[in-house]
Amino acid sequence: MELRALEYFVAVAEERHFTRAAARVHVSQSGLSATIRSLESELREPLFQRTTRRVQLTSAGTALLPEARRALSAARAGVDAVRAVHGLQSGSVSLGVMQQMTLIDLPRTLGRYSRRYPDIELHLRHATARDLRQLILDGELDIAITWLSAEPDARLTAVTLMRTPLVVACREDDPLTARRTVGASDLVARRVVGFPEGWAMHSLTELFLRRSGIALTTHFEVNDTATALDLVEEGLGVALIAEALAARRRALRTVPLRGRAIDWVICAVAVDPAPVNPAARELWRLLTRPARP
């Protein structure tokens, strides 16, 4: 099985279109199609369902995709390792991040890295916490800055960069500010600003509610922190959110949750025990050196 065939397969799988995939890998569509047919013949399984309107992965294609990505990632890491014999003069690093990079001053770290290794290509990708973990496992990312769920994964290594508790954020004139703590029962009659499934705040909120045995209705579901806090500032609801995020808004106040603390822990995450890519290992060192558990 040739790496070129795997590269073409991944391009079609991600583009869901043979013409776009051919343009992406700089080959004619007929050449790409012939390579895919040869790969299917080698595997004795169809990898795509083709119609006039769309291209979809078959079950065999779905099974091959993460392995193909890992193989291509390993091949790139091998090339980078050879180049690293003469110093980090070329190569690339793929970094995935959640929102709120400034909480751990990631831009400054990336600036230091870029100035030290100006010929290394840095690629940055935003995604949810859940997706970032999977992208690491699939070999699409070297490193992710993300919340690591309470369920450990032996395939990953994580270094804590910061920790902040889940709290209730409300306006400074909200009656909740007079309380020492807030329980889920105190929020039943309130409008709640929340986040979609897959977001760290959503998962932490679900953990808090399971412990409380109470369900809440999310009246405003948004996918960015700034909008969530804007809604709270306007008095449209309260939010269950990390304290460090709400603390930046002077018009807001935070109240601790009743019961055992639930922390949002931001980590640098890579495949265990460390990134294979030499350029990524150096960025990993810069990210994790100042970390505090």
C-alpha positions in Angstrom: 0.0 0.0 0.0 1.6 3.2 -1.2 1.6 6.4 0.9 0.6 8.3 -2.2 -2.6 6.2 -2.5 -3.4 6.9 1.2 -2.8 10.6 0.6 -5.3 10.6 -2.3 -7.8 8.5 -0.2 -7.7 11.0 2.7 -8.1 13.9 0.3 -11.3 12.4 -1.2 -12.6 11.4 2.2 -12.2 14.9 3.6 -13.3 16.8 0.4 -16.2 14.4 -0.3 -15.5 15.3 -4.0 -13.1 13.8 -6.5 -12.5 17.0 -8.4 -11.7 19.1 -5.3 -9.5 16.3 -4.0 -7.6 16.1 -7.2 -7.0 19.9 -7.1 -5.9 19.6 -3.4 -3.2 17.0 -4.2 -2.2 18.5 -7.5 -3.1 15.6 -9.8 -5.5 15.0 -12.6 -8.9 13.7 -11.6 -8.4 10.6 -13.8 -5.1 9.9 -12.1 -6.6 10.2 -8.7 -9.6 8.0 -9.6 -7.3 5.4 -11.0 -5.2 5.4 -7.8 -8.4 5.0 -5.6 -9.6 2.1 -7.8 -6.2 0.4 -7.5 -6.3 0.8 -3.7 -9.9 -0.6 -3.6 -8.7 -3.5 -5.7 -5.7 -4.1 -3.4 -8.0 -4.1 -0.3 -10.8 -6.0 -2.1 -13.3 -3.6 -0.6 -15.0 -0.4 -2.0 -14.0 2.6 0.0 -16.5 5.1 -1.4 -20.1 5.2 -2.4 -20.2 7.3 -5.6 -23.3 9.1 -6.9 -23.8 12.0 -9.3 -24.2 14.3 -6.4 -22.0 13.1 -3.5 -19.2 10.8 -2.4 -19.6 9.0 0.9 -17.3 6.6 2.8 -18.3 3.0 3.0 -17.8 1.1 6.2 -14.4 -0.1 4.9 -13.5 3.5 4.1 -14.6 4.7 7.5 -12.3 2.0 9.1 -9.4 2.9 6.9 -9.5 6.7 7.4 -8.0 7.1 10.9 -5.3 4.5 10.1 -4.4 6.3 6.8 -4.1 9.6 8.7 -1.9 8.0 11.3 0.3 6.4 8.6 0.7 9.8 6.8 1.5 11.5 10.1 4.1 8.9 10.9 5.7 9.3 7.5 5.9 13.1 7.9 7.4 12.6 11.4 10.0 10.4 9.9 11.0 13.0 7.3 11.1 15.7 10.1 13.3 13.4 12.3 15.9 13.1 9.6 15.9 16.8 9.0 16.2 17.4 12.7 19.7 15.7 12.6 20.9 19.1 11.3 18.7 21.2 13.6 15.1 22.4 13.3 15.5 24.2 10.0 12.4 22.9 8.3 9.2 21.0 9.2 5.7 21.8 10.4 3.6 21.7 13.6 -0.2 21.3 13.7 -1.7 22.7 16.9 -5.3 22.5 17.9 -6.9 24.8 20.4 -10.2 25.6 22.0 -11.3 29.2 22.4 -9.7 31.5 25.0 -6.1 31.1 24.0 -5.2 34.2 26.0 -6.0 32.4 29.3 -2.7 30.6 29.0 -0.9 33.3 26.9 -0.6 30.9 24.0 0.0 33.7 21.4 3.2 34.7 23.3 4.5 31.2 23.4 3.8 30.7 19.7 5.6 34.0 19.0 8.7 32.8 20.9 8.6 29.6 19.0 8.2 31.3 15.6 11.1 33.7 16.3 13.3 30.8 17.4 12.4 28.6 14.5 11.3 30.9 11.6 11.4 28.1 9.0 9.0 25.8 10.8 5.4 26.1 9.5 2.9 26.6 12.3 -0.7 25.4 11.6 -3.5 26.4 14.1 -6.9 24.9 14.2 -9.9 25.7 16.3 -12.3 22.9 17.4 -14.3 21.6 20.4 -12.6 19.8 23.2 -14.1 16.5 22.1 -13.0 16.9 18.5 -9.5 18.0 19.5 -8.9 14.8 21.3 -10.0 12.7 18.3 -7.9 14.8 15.9 -4.8 14.0 18.1 -5.6 10.3 18.0 -6.2 10.4 14.2 -2.8 11.9 13.7 -4.2 15.2 12.2 -2.8 17.3 15.1 0.6 17.1 16.9 -0.6 18.9 20.0 -3.9 20.2 21.3 -4.6 22.7 24.0 -7.9 21.4 25.4 -9.9 20.2 28.3 -9.3 16.6 29.0 -12.4 14.8 30.1 -12.7 12.9 33.4 -12.3 9.7 31.4 -8.6 9.1 31.0 -7.2 7.7 27.7 -4.0 5.7 28.0 -3.1 6.6 24.4 -2.7 10.3 25.4 -0.4 12.3 27.6 -1.6 15.5 29.2 0.2 18.3 31.2 -2.0 20.7 33.1 -1.6 24.4 32.1 -4.3 25.9 34.3 -7.2 25.1 36.5 -10.3 27.1 37.3 -13.7 26.2 38.9 -17.1 26.1 37.3 -19.3 28.9 38.8 -22.5 30.7 38.2 -22.0 34.0 36.4 -24.6 36.7 36.8 -25.0 40.5 36.8 -23.8 42.4 39.8 -27.4 43.4 40.6 -28.6 39.8 40.6 -30.0 38.5 43.9 -27.8 35.4 43.5 -24.8 37.6 44.4 -26.0 37.7 48.0 -25.6 33.9 48.3 -22.4 32.2 49.5 -23.0 29.3 47.1 -25.6 28.4 44.5 -27.2 24.9 43.9 -28.9 23.6 40.8 -32.3 24.0 42.6 -31.7 27.8 42.8 -31.5 27.9 39.0 -34.6 26.0 38.1 -36.7 29.2 37.7 -33.9 31.1 35.9 -33.1 31.5 32.2 -29.9 29.7 31.5 -27.2 30.6 28.9 -25.3 27.4 27.9 -23.1 25.7 25.3 -23.6 22.9 22.8 -22.7 19.3 23.3 -19.0 18.7 22.8 -18.0 21.9 24.6 -16.1 21.6 27.9 -18.6 23.9 29.6 -21.5 21.7 28.5 -19.8 18.6 29.8 -18.9 20.2 33.2 -22.5 21.5 33.5 -23.9 18.1 32.9 -21.6 16.7 35.6 -22.9 19.3 38.1 -26.5 18.6 37.2 -26.1 14.8 37.5 -24.6 15.2 40.9 -27.5 17.4 41.9 -30.2 15.2 40.4 -31.8 18.2 38.8 -32.4 19.1 35.1 -32.2 22.6 33.8 -33.5 24.1 30.5 -31.0 26.0 28.4 -32.8 29.0 27.0 -29.8 30.5 25.1 -27.4 28.0 23.5 -24.3 29.7 22.0 -21.0 28.5 20.7 -18.7 31.2 21.9 -17.9 32.6 25.3 -18.1 36.3 24.4 -21.7 36.0 23.3 -22.6 33.9 26.4 -21.2 36.6 28.7 -22.8 39.4 26.7 -26.2 37.8 27.2 -25.6 37.5 30.9 -24.5 41.2 31.1 -27.8 42.2 29.5 -29.7 40.4 32.2 -31.1 37.7 29.8 -29.9 34.8 32.0 -27.2 33.3 34.1 -24.4 31.0 32.9 -22.6 28.0 34.3 -19.1 28.8 33.2 -15.4 28.7 34.2 -14.6 31.4 36.8 -11.5 32.6 34.8 -13.7 33.4 31.8 -16.3 35.4 33.7 -13.7 37.2 35.8 -12.8 39.4 32.8 -16.2 41.1 32.8 -16.4 43.9 35.3 -20.2 44.0 35.2 -20.5 40.4 36.2 -20.1 38.5 39.5 -19.5 34.9 40.1 -20.9 32.6 42.8 -19.4 29.3 43.8 -21.4 26.1 43.2 -22.7 24.2 46.2 -20.9 20.9 46.8 -17.7 19.4 45.6 -15.8 21.8 43.2 -15.9 21.0 39.5 -12.8 22.3 37.8 -12.1 23.2 34.1 -8.6 21.9 33.6 -6.8 23.1 30.5 -4.1 20.8 29.3 -1.5 20.4 26.6 -2.3 17.0 25.1 -0.3 14.8 22.7 0.0 11.1 21.9 1.7 9.3 24.8 4.5 9.8 25.8 5.3 12.9 23.7 4.9 14.2 20.1 6.9 12.2 17.6 7.5 15.1 15.3 10.8 16.8 16.4 9.4 20.3 15.6 6.3 19.5 17.7 8.4 18.2 20.6 10.1 21.6 20.9 6.8 23.4 21.0 5.7 20.8 23.6 8.7 21.7 25.7 7.9 25.4 25.5 4.2 24.9 26.3 4.8 22.5 29.3 7.9 23.9 30.9 6.1 26.6 32.9 3.1 24.4 33.6 1.9 23.8 37.2 -0.1 20.7 38.1 
